[in-house]
Amino acid sequence: MKTALYAGSFDPVTNGHLDVLRGALGLADKVIVAIGVHPDKVPMFSFEERVGLLREVGEQAFGADNQRIDYTSFSGLVVDTAQSLNATLMIRGLRDATDFDYEMQMAGMNAGMVPSVQTIFLPASPDVRFITATLVRQIASMGGDVSGFVPKPVAEALRHKLSK
């Protein structure tokens, strides 16, 4: 059984994240979504909220394939997390050449530390290539409409969170 790890902050989960996750499901029998939890960063959504949103949008986006997705948190080296969960693939989404340059360096370092975990790059689809969670948070916090960039439950969660 091929297990892949797809790591990120997912704060919030975007249509771009779902695009990469769809590709990961095409490559692996099981995909573990590893959500970064760092004590020095204060996310917009808690770990539990992010998992809840990922589960909800995963059911809508992937149907029965959503059963092949698990969730975990990580705070150290992502390659160590992959190894500890017996993942042999690490999925990284690429939007542009800047992502590629950075991710190539990371893939090289990770391969040097844990050669048994292979990094797979998945290019984002053109219609979601420009989406970043950072920009979604900024637009939403300024009252902008992010419904074209995130699944409906995430847009609603953002509106609710920011109305408080």
Chimera marker file (.cmm) of the C-alpha trace (Angstrom):
<marker_set name="trace">
<marker id="1" x="0.000" y="0.000" z="0.000" r="1" g="1" b="0" radius="0.5"/>
<marker id="2" x="1.424" y="3.391" z="-1.039" r="1" g="1" b="0" radius="0.5"/>
<marker id="3" x="1.027" y="6.085" z="1.591" r="1" g="1" b="0" radius="0.5"/>
<marker id="4" x="1.582" y="9.759" z="0.781" r="1" g="1" b="0" radius="0.5"/>
<marker id="5" x="1.941" y="12.683" z="3.156" r="1" g="1" b="0" radius="0.5"/>
<marker id="6" x="0.590" y="16.074" z="2.103" r="1" g="1" b="0" radius="0.5"/>
<marker id="7" x="1.715" y="18.733" z="4.564" r="1" g="1" b="0" radius="0.5"/>
<marker id="8" x="0.736" y="22.360" z="4.949" r="1" g="1" b="0" radius="0.5"/>
<marker id="9" x="-0.922" y="24.890" z="7.196" r="1" g="1" b="0" radius="0.5"/>
<marker id="10" x="-4.350" y="24.644" z="5.507" r="1" g="1" b="0" radius="0.5"/>
<marker id="11" x="-5.268" y="27.908" z="7.253" r="1" g="1" b="0" radius="0.5"/>
<marker id="12" x="-7.723" y="27.972" z="5.571" r="1" g="1" b="0" radius="0.5"/>
<marker id="13" x="-8.074" y="25.099" z="3.139" r="1" g="1" b="0" radius="0.5"/>
<marker id="14" x="-8.340" y="26.493" z="-0.401" r="1" g="1" b="0" radius="0.5"/>
<marker id="15" x="-9.445" y="25.206" z="-3.784" r="1" g="1" b="0" radius="0.5"/>
<marker id="16" x="-5.723" y="24.945" z="-4.560" r="1" g="1" b="0" radius="0.5"/>
<marker id="17" x="-5.211" y="22.567" z="-1.638" r="1" g="1" b="0" radius="0.5"/>
<marker id="18" x="-8.087" y="20.410" z="-2.870" r="1" g="1" b="0" radius="0.5"/>
<marker id="19" x="-6.589" y="20.364" z="-6.370" r="1" g="1" b="0" radius="0.5"/>
<marker id="20" x="-3.300" y="18.989" z="-5.034" r="1" g="1" b="0" radius="0.5"/>
<marker id="21" x="-5.088" y="16.555" z="-2.724" r="1" g="1" b="0" radius="0.5"/>
<marker id="22" x="-7.075" y="15.231" z="-5.712" r="1" g="1" b="0" radius="0.5"/>
<marker id="23" x="-3.784" y="14.574" z="-7.498" r="1" g="1" b="0" radius="0.5"/>
<marker id="24" x="-2.337" y="12.866" z="-4.425" r="1" g="1" b="0" radius="0.5"/>
<marker id="25" x="-5.323" y="10.524" z="-4.253" r="1" g="1" b="0" radius="0.5"/>
<marker id="26" x="-4.512" y="9.511" z="-7.813" r="1" g="1" b="0" radius="0.5"/>
<marker id="27" x="-0.983" y="8.496" z="-6.802" r="1" g="1" b="0" radius="0.5"/>
<marker id="28" x="-1.417" y="6.800" z="-3.437" r="1" g="1" b="0" radius="0.5"/>
<marker id="29" x="-3.697" y="4.317" z="-1.739" r="1" g="1" b="0" radius="0.5"/>
<marker id="30" x="-3.779" y="6.471" z="1.394" r="1" g="1" b="0" radius="0.5"/>
<marker id="31" x="-3.056" y="10.178" z="1.856" r="1" g="1" b="0" radius="0.5"/>
<marker id="32" x="-2.233" y="11.638" z="5.239" r="1" g="1" b="0" radius="0.5"/>
<marker id="33" x="-2.871" y="15.360" z="5.466" r="1" g="1" b="0" radius="0.5"/>
<marker id="34" x="-0.346" y="16.727" z="7.960" r="1" g="1" b="0" radius="0.5"/>
<marker id="35" x="-1.412" y="20.066" z="9.393" r="1" g="1" b="0" radius="0.5"/>
<marker id="36" x="1.384" y="22.247" z="10.697" r="1" g="1" b="0" radius="0.5"/>
<marker id="37" x="0.985" y="23.354" z="14.289" r="1" g="1" b="0" radius="0.5"/>
<marker id="38" x="3.691" y="25.741" z="15.417" r="1" g="1" b="0" radius="0.5"/>
<marker id="39" x="3.752" y="27.208" z="18.928" r="1" g="1" b="0" radius="0.5"/>
<marker id="40" x="5.093" y="30.573" z="17.673" r="1" g="1" b="0" radius="0.5"/>
<marker id="41" x="2.319" y="31.058" z="15.097" r="1" g="1" b="0" radius="0.5"/>
<marker id="42" x="-1.281" y="31.923" z="15.851" r="1" g="1" b="0" radius="0.5"/>
<marker id="43" x="-3.441" y="30.500" z="13.072" r="1" g="1" b="0" radius="0.5"/>
<marker id="44" x="-6.824" y="31.893" z="12.093" r="1" g="1" b="0" radius="0.5"/>
<marker id="45" x="-8.373" y="28.432" z="12.584" r="1" g="1" b="0" radius="0.5"/>
<marker id="46" x="-7.423" y="25.976" z="15.316" r="1" g="1" b="0" radius="0.5"/>
<marker id="47" x="-6.112" y="22.548" z="14.390" r="1" g="1" b="0" radius="0.5"/>
<marker id="48" x="-9.517" y="21.037" z="15.209" r="1" g="1" b="0" radius="0.5"/>
<marker id="49" x="-11.317" y="23.589" z="13.021" r="1" g="1" b="0" radius="0.5"/>
<marker id="50" x="-8.959" y="22.933" z="10.109" r="1" g="1" b="0" radius="0.5"/>
<marker id="51" x="-9.481" y="19.161" z="10.387" r="1" g="1" b="0" radius="0.5"/>
<marker id="52" x="-13.231" y="19.669" z="10.551" r="1" g="1" b="0" radius="0.5"/>
<marker id="53" x="-13.234" y="21.854" z="7.450" r="1" g="1" b="0" radius="0.5"/>
<marker id="54" x="-10.953" y="19.444" z="5.576" r="1" g="1" b="0" radius="0.5"/>
<marker id="55" x="-13.219" y="16.512" z="6.425" r="1" g="1" b="0" radius="0.5"/>
<marker id="56" x="-16.329" y="18.407" z="5.355" r="1" g="1" b="0" radius="0.5"/>
<marker id="57" x="-14.955" y="19.657" z="2.049" r="1" g="1" b="0" radius="0.5"/>
<marker id="58" x="-13.256" y="16.314" z="1.405" r="1" g="1" b="0" radius="0.5"/>
<marker id="59" x="-16.592" y="14.512" z="1.614" r="1" g="1" b="0" radius="0.5"/>
<marker id="60" x="-18.060" y="16.943" z="-0.886" r="1" g="1" b="0" radius="0.5"/>
<marker id="61" x="-15.073" y="16.944" z="-3.248" r="1" g="1" b="0" radius="0.5"/>
<marker id="62" x="-13.958" y="13.310" z="-3.181" r="1" g="1" b="0" radius="0.5"/>
<marker id="63" x="-16.975" y="11.225" z="-2.192" r="1" g="1" b="0" radius="0.5"/>
<marker id="64" x="-15.963" y="7.657" z="-1.310" r="1" g="1" b="0" radius="0.5"/>
<marker id="65" x="-12.271" y="8.472" z="-1.900" r="1" g="1" b="0" radius="0.5"/>
<marker id="66" x="-12.423" y="10.687" z="1.184" r="1" g="1" b="0" radius="0.5"/>
<marker id="67" x="-12.172" y="7.438" z="3.209" r="1" g="1" b="0" radius="0.5"/>
<marker id="68" x="-8.566" y="7.167" z="2.010" r="1" g="1" b="0" radius="0.5"/>
<marker id="69" x="-7.574" y="10.432" z="3.721" r="1" g="1" b="0" radius="0.5"/>
<marker id="70" x="-6.323" y="10.652" z="7.311" r="1" g="1" b="0" radius="0.5"/>
<marker id="71" x="-5.327" y="13.743" z="9.290" r="1" g="1" b="0" radius="0.5"/>
<marker id="72" x="-2.546" y="14.455" z="11.736" r="1" g="1" b="0" radius="0.5"/>
<marker id="73" x="-0.650" y="17.403" z="13.132" r="1" g="1" b="0" radius="0.5"/>
<marker id="74" x="3.072" y="18.016" z="12.994" r="1" g="1" b="0" radius="0.5"/>
<marker id="75" x="5.416" y="20.576" z="14.472" r="1" g="1" b="0" radius="0.5"/>
<marker id="76" x="8.873" y="19.287" z="13.630" r="1" g="1" b="0" radius="0.5"/>
<marker id="77" x="10.491" y="18.237" z="10.390" r="1" g="1" b="0" radius="0.5"/>
<marker id="78" x="7.863" y="17.118" z="7.906" r="1" g="1" b="0" radius="0.5"/>
<marker id="79" x="10.160" y="14.394" z="6.573" r="1" g="1" b="0" radius="0.5"/>
<marker id="80" x="10.388" y="12.920" z="10.086" r="1" g="1" b="0" radius="0.5"/>
<marker id="81" x="6.599" y="12.981" z="10.275" r="1" g="1" b="0" radius="0.5"/>
<marker id="82" x="6.393" y="11.170" z="6.923" r="1" g="1" b="0" radius="0.5"/>
<marker id="83" x="8.845" y="8.522" z="8.076" r="1" g="1" b="0" radius="0.5"/>
<marker id="84" x="7.084" y="8.018" z="11.419" r="1" g="1" b="0" radius="0.5"/>
<marker id="85" x="3.775" y="7.439" z="9.589" r="1" g="1" b="0" radius="0.5"/>
<marker id="86" x="5.330" y="5.024" z="7.060" r="1" g="1" b="0" radius="0.5"/>
<marker id="87" x="4.672" y="7.383" z="4.168" r="1" g="1" b="0" radius="0.5"/>
<marker id="88" x="6.996" y="6.751" z="1.239" r="1" g="1" b="0" radius="0.5"/>
<marker id="89" x="5.783" y="9.754" z="-0.773" r="1" g="1" b="0" radius="0.5"/>
<marker id="90" x="5.691" y="13.397" z="0.204" r="1" g="1" b="0" radius="0.5"/>
<marker id="91" x="3.352" y="15.502" z="-1.939" r="1" g="1" b="0" radius="0.5"/>
<marker id="92" x="4.196" y="19.121" z="-2.690" r="1" g="1" b="0" radius="0.5"/>
<marker id="93" x="2.060" y="21.438" z="-4.785" r="1" g="1" b="0" radius="0.5"/>
<marker id="94" x="3.702" y="23.853" z="-7.182" r="1" g="1" b="0" radius="0.5"/>
<marker id="95" x="2.134" y="27.113" z="-8.339" r="1" g="1" b="0" radius="0.5"/>
<marker id="96" x="5.070" y="28.763" z="-10.075" r="1" g="1" b="0" radius="0.5"/>
<marker id="97" x="8.847" y="28.845" z="-10.566" r="1" g="1" b="0" radius="0.5"/>
<marker id="98" x="9.373" y="30.385" z="-7.134" r="1" g="1" b="0" radius="0.5"/>
<marker id="99" x="7.657" y="27.402" z="-5.512" r="1" g="1" b="0" radius="0.5"/>
<marker id="100" x="9.712" y="25.048" z="-7.702" r="1" g="1" b="0" radius="0.5"/>
<marker id="101" x="13.067" y="26.561" z="-6.677" r="1" g="1" b="0" radius="0.5"/>
<marker id="102" x="12.204" y="26.428" z="-2.976" r="1" g="1" b="0" radius="0.5"/>
<marker id="103" x="10.655" y="22.952" z="-3.121" r="1" g="1" b="0" radius="0.5"/>
<marker id="104" x="13.630" y="21.524" z="-5.046" r="1" g="1" b="0" radius="0.5"/>
<marker id="105" x="15.955" y="22.648" z="-2.260" r="1" g="1" b="0" radius="0.5"/>
<marker id="106" x="13.654" y="21.168" z="0.370" r="1" g="1" b="0" radius="0.5"/>
<marker id="107" x="13.335" y="17.897" z="-1.568" r="1" g="1" b="0" radius="0.5"/>
<marker id="108" x="17.104" y="17.613" z="-1.742" r="1" g="1" b="0" radius="0.5"/>
<marker id="109" x="17.552" y="18.243" z="1.968" r="1" g="1" b="0" radius="0.5"/>
<marker id="110" x="14.741" y="15.840" z="2.869" r="1" g="1" b="0" radius="0.5"/>
<marker id="111" x="16.203" y="13.122" z="0.628" r="1" g="1" b="0" radius="0.5"/>
<marker id="112" x="19.542" y="13.618" z="2.338" r="1" g="1" b="0" radius="0.5"/>
<marker id="113" x="17.951" y="13.109" z="5.750" r="1" g="1" b="0" radius="0.5"/>
<marker id="114" x="15.444" y="10.353" z="4.903" r="1" g="1" b="0" radius="0.5"/>
<marker id="115" x="16.217" y="8.740" z="1.526" r="1" g="1" b="0" radius="0.5"/>
<marker id="116" x="13.257" y="6.349" z="1.794" r="1" g="1" b="0" radius="0.5"/>
<marker id="117" x="10.754" y="9.220" z="1.402" r="1" g="1" b="0" radius="0.5"/>
<marker id="118" x="10.421" y="10.507" z="-2.158" r="1" g="1" b="0" radius="0.5"/>
<marker id="119" x="9.075" y="13.983" z="-2.884" r="1" g="1" b="0" radius="0.5"/>
<marker id="120" x="6.481" y="14.229" z="-5.647" r="1" g="1" b="0" radius="0.5"/>
<marker id="121" x="5.678" y="17.616" z="-7.173" r="1" g="1" b="0" radius="0.5"/>
<marker id="122" x="2.139" y="18.211" z="-8.404" r="1" g="1" b="0" radius="0.5"/>
<marker id="123" x="1.594" y="21.326" z="-10.500" r="1" g="1" b="0" radius="0.5"/>
<marker id="124" x="-1.519" y="23.255" z="-9.568" r="1" g="1" b="0" radius="0.5"/>
<marker id="125" x="-4.231" y="23.433" z="-12.188" r="1" g="1" b="0" radius="0.5"/>
<marker id="126" x="-4.262" y="26.777" z="-14.037" r="1" g="1" b="0" radius="0.5"/>
<marker id="127" x="-7.580" y="27.863" z="-12.506" r="1" g="1" b="0" radius="0.5"/>
<marker id="128" x="-6.218" y="27.608" z="-8.924" r="1" g="1" b="0" radius="0.5"/>
<marker id="129" x="-2.533" y="28.389" z="-9.501" r="1" g="1" b="0" radius="0.5"/>
<marker id="130" x="-2.754" y="31.911" z="-8.096" r="1" g="1" b="0" radius="0.5"/>
<marker id="131" x="-4.550" y="31.018" z="-4.847" r="1" g="1" b="0" radius="0.5"/>
<marker id="132" x="-2.691" y="31.215" z="-1.537" r="1" g="1" b="0" radius="0.5"/>
<marker id="133" x="-4.132" y="30.798" z="1.937" r="1" g="1" b="0" radius="0.5"/>
<marker id="134" x="-2.318" y="33.976" z="2.997" r="1" g="1" b="0" radius="0.5"/>
<marker id="135" x="-4.069" y="36.044" z="0.330" r="1" g="1" b="0" radius="0.5"/>
<marker id="136" x="-7.406" y="34.410" z="1.142" r="1" g="1" b="0" radius="0.5"/>
<marker id="137" x="-7.006" y="35.398" z="4.814" r="1" g="1" b="0" radius="0.5"/>
<marker id="138" x="-6.021" y="38.959" z="3.860" r="1" g="1" b="0" radius="0.5"/>
<marker id="139" x="-8.901" y="39.417" z="1.416" r="1" g="1" b="0" radius="0.5"/>
<marker id="140" x="-11.426" y="37.934" z="3.848" r="1" g="1" b="0" radius="0.5"/>
<marker id="141" x="-10.167" y="40.073" z="6.747" r="1" g="1" b="0" radius="0.5"/>
<marker id="142" x="-10.726" y="43.198" z="4.612" r="1" g="1" b="0" radius="0.5"/>
<marker id="143" x="-14.281" y="42.159" z="3.805" r="1" g="1" b="0" radius="0.5"/>
<marker id="144" x="-13.566" y="40.829" z="0.320" r="1" g="1" b="0" radius="0.5"/>
<marker id="145" x="-15.364" y="37.951" z="-1.344" r="1" g="1" b="0" radius="0.5"/>
<marker id="146" x="-13.233" y="34.783" z="-1.268" r="1" g="1" b="0" radius="0.5"/>
<marker id="147" x="-15.947" y="32.411" z="-2.478" r="1" g="1" b="0" radius="0.5"/>
<marker id="148" x="-14.103" y="31.818" z="-5.762" r="1" g="1" b="0" radius="0.5"/>
<marker id="149" x="-10.965" y="30.687" z="-3.934" r="1" g="1" b="0" radius="0.5"/>
<marker id="150" x="-12.255" y="28.373" z="-1.202" r="1" g="1" b="0" radius="0.5"/>
<marker id="151" x="-15.005" y="25.750" z="-0.862" r="1" g="1" b="0" radius="0.5"/>
<marker id="152" x="-18.365" y="27.090" z="0.356" r="1" g="1" b="0" radius="0.5"/>
<marker id="153" x="-18.039" y="25.741" z="3.953" r="1" g="1" b="0" radius="0.5"/>
<marker id="154" x="-14.660" y="27.488" z="4.262" r="1" g="1" b="0" radius="0.5"/>
<marker id="155" x="-16.050" y="30.791" z="2.967" r="1" g="1" b="0" radius="0.5"/>
<marker id="156" x="-18.844" y="30.508" z="5.539" r="1" g="1" b="0" radius="0.5"/>
<marker id="157" x="-16.382" y="29.659" z="8.327" r="1" g="1" b="0" radius="0.5"/>
<marker id="158" x="-14.264" y="32.682" z="7.378" r="1" g="1" b="0" radius="0.5"/>
<marker id="159" x="-17.305" y="34.989" z="7.437" r="1" g="1" b="0" radius="0.5"/>
<marker id="160" x="-18.334" y="33.604" z="10.829" r="1" g="1" b="0" radius="0.5"/>
<marker id="161" x="-14.831" y="33.825" z="12.288" r="1" g="1" b="0" radius="0.5"/>
<marker id="162" x="-14.297" y="37.398" z="11.086" r="1" g="1" b="0" radius="0.5"/>
<marker id="163" x="-17.728" y="38.621" z="12.218" r="1" g="1" b="0" radius="0.5"/>
<marker id="164" x="-16.808" y="38.025" z="15.863" r="1" g="1" b="0" radius="0.5"/>
<link id1="1" id2="2" r="1" g="1" b="0" radius="0.2"/>
<link id1="2" id2="3" r="1" g="1" b="0" radius="0.2"/>
<link id1="3" id2="4" r="1" g="1" b="0" radius="0.2"/>
<link id1="4" id2="5" r="1" g="1" b="0" radius="0.2"/>
<link id1="5" id2="6" r="1" g="1" b="0" radius="0.2"/>
<link id1="6" id2="7" r="1" g="1" b="0" radius="0.2"/>
<link id1="7" id2="8" r="1" g="1" b="0" radius="0.2"/>
<link id1="8" id2="9" r="1" g="1" b="0" radius="0.2"/>
<link id1="9" id2="10" r="1" g="1" b="0" radius="0.2"/>
<link id1="10" id2="11" r="1" g="1" b="0" radius="0.2"/>
<link id1="11" id2="12" r="1" g="1" b="0" radius="0.2"/>
<link id1="12" id2="13" r="1" g="1" b="0" radius="0.2"/>
<link id1="13" id2="14" r="1" g="1" b="0" radius="0.2"/>
<link id1="14" id2="15" r="1" g="1" b="0" radius="0.2"/>
<link id1="15" id2="16" r="1" g="1" b="0" radius="0.2"/>
<link id1="16" id2="17" r="1" g="1" b="0" radius="0.2"/>
<link id1="17" id2="18" r="1" g="1" b="0" radius="0.2"/>
<link id1="18" id2="19" r="1" g="1" b="0" radius="0.2"/>
<link id1="19" id2="20" r="1" g="1" b="0" radius="0.2"/>
<link id1="20" id2="21" r="1" g="1" b="0" radius="0.2"/>
<link id1="21" id2="22" r="1" g="1" b="0" radius="0.2"/>
<link id1="22" id2="23" r="1" g="1" b="0" radius="0.2"/>
<link id1="23" id2="24" r="1" g="1" b="0" radius="0.2"/>
<link id1="24" id2="25" r="1" g="1" b="0" radius="0.2"/>
<link id1="25" id2="26" r="1" g="1" b="0" radius="0.2"/>
<link id1="26" id2="27" r="1" g="1" b="0" radius="0.2"/>
<link id1="27" id2="28" r="1" g="1" b="0" radius="0.2"/>
<link id1="28" id2="29" r="1" g="1" b="0" radius="0.2"/>
<link id1="29" id2="30" r="1" g="1" b="0" radius="0.2"/>
<link id1="30" id2="31" r="1" g="1" b="0" radius="0.2"/>
<link id1="31" id2="32" r="1" g="1" b="0" radius="0.2"/>
<link id1="32" id2="33" r="1" g="1" b="0" radius="0.2"/>
<link id1="33" id2="34" r="1" g="1" b="0" radius="0.2"/>
<link id1="34" id2="35" r="1" g="1" b="0" radius="0.2"/>
<link id1="35" id2="36" r="1" g="1" b="0" radius="0.2"/>
<link id1="36" id2="37" r="1" g="1" b="0" radius="0.2"/>
<link id1="37" id2="38" r="1" g="1" b="0" radius="0.2"/>
<link id1="38" id2="39" r="1" g="1" b="0" radius="0.2"/>
<link id1="39" id2="40" r="1" g="1" b="0" radius="0.2"/>
<link id1="40" id2="41" r="1" g="1" b="0" radius="0.2"/>
<link id1="41" id2="42" r="1" g="1" b="0" radius="0.2"/>
<link id1="42" id2="43" r="1" g="1" b="0" radius="0.2"/>
<link id1="43" id2="44" r="1" g="1" b="0" radius="0.2"/>
<link id1="44" id2="45" r="1" g="1" b="0" radius="0.2"/>
<link id1="45" id2="46" r="1" g="1" b="0" radius="0.2"/>
<link id1="46" id2="47" r="1" g="1" b="0" radius="0.2"/>
<link id1="47" id2="48" r="1" g="1" b="0" radius="0.2"/>
<link id1="48" id2="49" r="1" g="1" b="0" radius="0.2"/>
<link id1="49" id2="50" r="1" g="1" b="0" radius="0.2"/>
<link id1="50" id2="51" r="1" g="1" b="0" radius="0.2"/>
<link id1="51" id2="52" r="1" g="1" b="0" radius="0.2"/>
<link id1="52" id2="53" r="1" g="1" b="0" radius="0.2"/>
<link id1="53" id2="54" r="1" g="1" b="0" radius="0.2"/>
<link id1="54" id2="55" r="1" g="1" b="0" radius="0.2"/>
<link id1="55" id2="56" r="1" g="1" b="0" radius="0.2"/>
<link id1="56" id2="57" r="1" g="1" b="0" radius="0.2"/>
<link id1="57" id2="58" r="1" g="1" b="0" radius="0.2"/>
<link id1="58" id2="59" r="1" g="1" b="0" radius="0.2"/>
<link id1="59" id2="60" r="1" g="1" b="0" radius="0.2"/>
<link id1="60" id2="61" r="1" g="1" b="0" radius="0.2"/>
<link id1="61" id2="62" r="1" g="1" b="0" radius="0.2"/>
<link id1="62" id2="63" r="1" g="1" b="0" radius="0.2"/>
<link id1="63" id2="64" r="1" g="1" b="0" radius="0.2"/>
<link id1="64" id2="65" r="1" g="1" b="0" radius="0.2"/>
<link id1="65" id2="66" r="1" g="1" b="0" radius="0.2"/>
<link id1="66" id2="67" r="1" g="1" b="0" radius="0.2"/>
<link id1="67" id2="68" r="1" g="1" b="0" radius="0.2"/>
<link id1="68" id2="69" r="1" g="1" b="0" radius="0.2"/>
<link id1="69" id2="70" r="1" g="1" b="0" radius="0.2"/>
<link id1="70" id2="71" r="1" g="1" b="0" radius="0.2"/>
<link id1="71" id2="72" r="1" g="1" b="0" radius="0.2"/>
<link id1="72" id2="73" r="1" g="1" b="0" radius="0.2"/>
<link id1="73" id2="74" r="1" g="1" b="0" radius="0.2"/>
<link id1="74" id2="75" r="1" g="1" b="0" radius="0.2"/>
<link id1="75" id2="76" r="1" g="1" b="0" radius="0.2"/>
<link id1="76" id2="77" r="1" g="1" b="0" radius="0.2"/>
<link id1="77" id2="78" r="1" g="1" b="0" radius="0.2"/>
<link id1="78" id2="79" r="1" g="1" b="0" radius="0.2"/>
<link id1="79" id2="80" r="1" g="1" b="0" radius="0.2"/>
<link id1="80" id2="81" r="1" g="1" b="0" radius="0.2"/>
<link id1="81" id2="82" r="1" g="1" b="0" radius="0.2"/>
<link id1="82" id2="83" r="1" g="1" b="0" radius="0.2"/>
<link id1="83" id2="84" r="1" g="1" b="0" radius="0.2"/>
<link id1="84" id2="85" r="1" g="1" b="0" radius="0.2"/>
<link id1="85" id2="86" r="1" g="1" b="0" radius="0.2"/>
<link id1="86" id2="87" r="1" g="1" b="0" radius="0.2"/>
<link id1="87" id2="88" r="1" g="1" b="0" radius="0.2"/>
<link id1="88" id2="89" r="1" g="1" b="0" radius="0.2"/>
<link id1="89" id2="90" r="1" g="1" b="0" radius="0.2"/>
<link id1="90" id2="91" r="1" g="1" b="0" radius="0.2"/>
<link id1="91" id2="92" r="1" g="1" b="0" radius="0.2"/>
<link id1="92" id2="93" r="1" g="1" b="0" radius="0.2"/>
<link id1="93" id2="94" r="1" g="1" b="0" radius="0.2"/>
<link id1="94" id2="95" r="1" g="1" b="0" radius="0.2"/>
<link id1="95" id2="96" r="1" g="1" b="0" radius="0.2"/>
<link id1="96" id2="97" r="1" g="1" b="0" radius="0.2"/>
<link id1="97" id2="98" r="1" g="1" b="0" radius="0.2"/>
<link id1="98" id2="99" r="1" g="1" b="0" radius="0.2"/>
<link id1="99" id2="100" r="1" g="1" b="0" radius="0.2"/>
<link id1="100" id2="101" r="1" g="1" b="0" radius="0.2"/>
<link id1="101" id2="102" r="1" g="1" b="0" radius="0.2"/>
<link id1="102" id2="103" r="1" g="1" b="0" radius="0.2"/>
<link id1="103" id2="104" r="1" g="1" b="0" radius="0.2"/>
<link id1="104" id2="105" r="1" g="1" b="0" radius="0.2"/>
<link id1="105" id2="106" r="1" g="1" b="0" radius="0.2"/>
<link id1="106" id2="107" r="1" g="1" b="0" radius="0.2"/>
<link id1="107" id2="108" r="1" g="1" b="0" radius="0.2"/>
<link id1="108" id2="109" r="1" g="1" b="0" radius="0.2"/>
<link id1="109" id2="110" r="1" g="1" b="0" radius="0.2"/>
<link id1="110" id2="111" r="1" g="1" b="0" radius="0.2"/>
<link id1="111" id2="112" r="1" g="1" b="0" radius="0.2"/>
<link id1="112" id2="113" r="1" g="1" b="0" radius="0.2"/>
<link id1="113" id2="114" r="1" g="1" b="0" radius="0.2"/>
<link id1="114" id2="115" r="1" g="1" b="0" radius="0.2"/>
<link id1="115" id2="116" r="1" g="1" b="0" radius="0.2"/>
<link id1="116" id2="117" r="1" g="1" b="0" radius="0.2"/>
<link id1="117" id2="118" r="1" g="1" b="0" radius="0.2"/>
<link id1="118" id2="119" r="1" g="1" b="0" radius="0.2"/>
<link id1="119" id2="120" r="1" g="1" b="0" radius="0.2"/>
<link id1="120" id2="121" r="1" g="1" b="0" radius="0.2"/>
<link id1="121" id2="122" r="1" g="1" b="0" radius="0.2"/>
<link id1="122" id2="123" r="1" g="1" b="0" radius="0.2"/>
<link id1="123" id2="124" r="1" g="1" b="0" radius="0.2"/>
<link id1="124" id2="125" r="1" g="1" b="0" radius="0.2"/>
<link id1="125" id2="126" r="1" g="1" b="0" radius="0.2"/>
<link id1="126" id2="127" r="1" g="1" b="0" radius="0.2"/>
<link id1="127" id2="128" r="1" g="1" b="0" radius="0.2"/>
<link id1="128" id2="129" r="1" g="1" b="0" radius="0.2"/>
<link id1="129" id2="130" r="1" g="1" b="0" radius="0.2"/>
<link id1="130" id2="131" r="1" g="1" b="0" radius="0.2"/>
<link id1="131" id2="132" r="1" g="1" b="0" radius="0.2"/>
<link id1="132" id2="133" r="1" g="1" b="0" radius="0.2"/>
<link id1="133" id2="134" r="1" g="1" b="0" radius="0.2"/>
<link id1="134" id2="135" r="1" g="1" b="0" radius="0.2"/>
<link id1="135" id2="136" r="1" g="1" b="0" radius="0.2"/>
<link id1="136" id2="137" r="1" g="1" b="0" radius="0.2"/>
<link id1="137" id2="138" r="1" g="1" b="0" radius="0.2"/>
<link id1="138" id2="139" r="1" g="1" b="0" radius="0.2"/>
<link id1="139" id2="140" r="1" g="1" b="0" radius="0.2"/>
<link id1="140" id2="141" r="1" g="1" b="0" radius="0.2"/>
<link id1="141" id2="142" r="1" g="1" b="0" radius="0.2"/>
<link id1="142" id2="143" r="1" g="1" b="0" radius="0.2"/>
<link id1="143" id2="144" r="1" g="1" b="0" radius="0.2"/>
<link id1="144" id2="145" r="1" g="1" b="0" radius="0.2"/>
<link id1="145" id2="146" r="1" g="1" b="0" radius="0.2"/>
<link id1="146" id2="147" r="1" g="1" b="0" radius="0.2"/>
<link id1="147" id2="148" r="1" g="1" b="0" radius="0.2"/>
<link id1="148" id2="149" r="1" g="1" b="0" radius="0.2"/>
<link id1="149" id2="150" r="1" g="1" b="0" radius="0.2"/>
<link id1="150" id2="151" r="1" g="1" b="0" radius="0.2"/>
<link id1="151" id2="152" r="1" g="1" b="0" radius="0.2"/>
<link id1="152" id2="153" r="1" g="1" b="0" radius="0.2"/>
<link id1="153" id2="154" r="1" g="1" b="0" radius="0.2"/>
<link id1="154" id2="155" r="1" g="1" b="0" radius="0.2"/>
<link id1="155" id2="156" r="1" g="1" b="0" radius="0.2"/>
<link id1="156" id2="157" r="1" g="1" b="0" radius="0.2"/>
<link id1="157" id2="158" r="1" g="1" b="0" radius="0.2"/>
<link id1="158" id2="159" r="1" g="1" b="0" radius="0.2"/>
<link id1="159" id2="160" r="1" g="1" b="0" radius="0.2"/>
<link id1="160" id2="161" r="1" g="1" b="0" radius="0.2"/>
<link id1="161" id2="162" r="1" g="1" b="0" radius="0.2"/>
<link id1="162" id2="163" r="1" g="1" b="0" radius="0.2"/>
<link id1="163" id2="164" r="1" g="1" b="0" radius="0.2"/>
</marker_set>
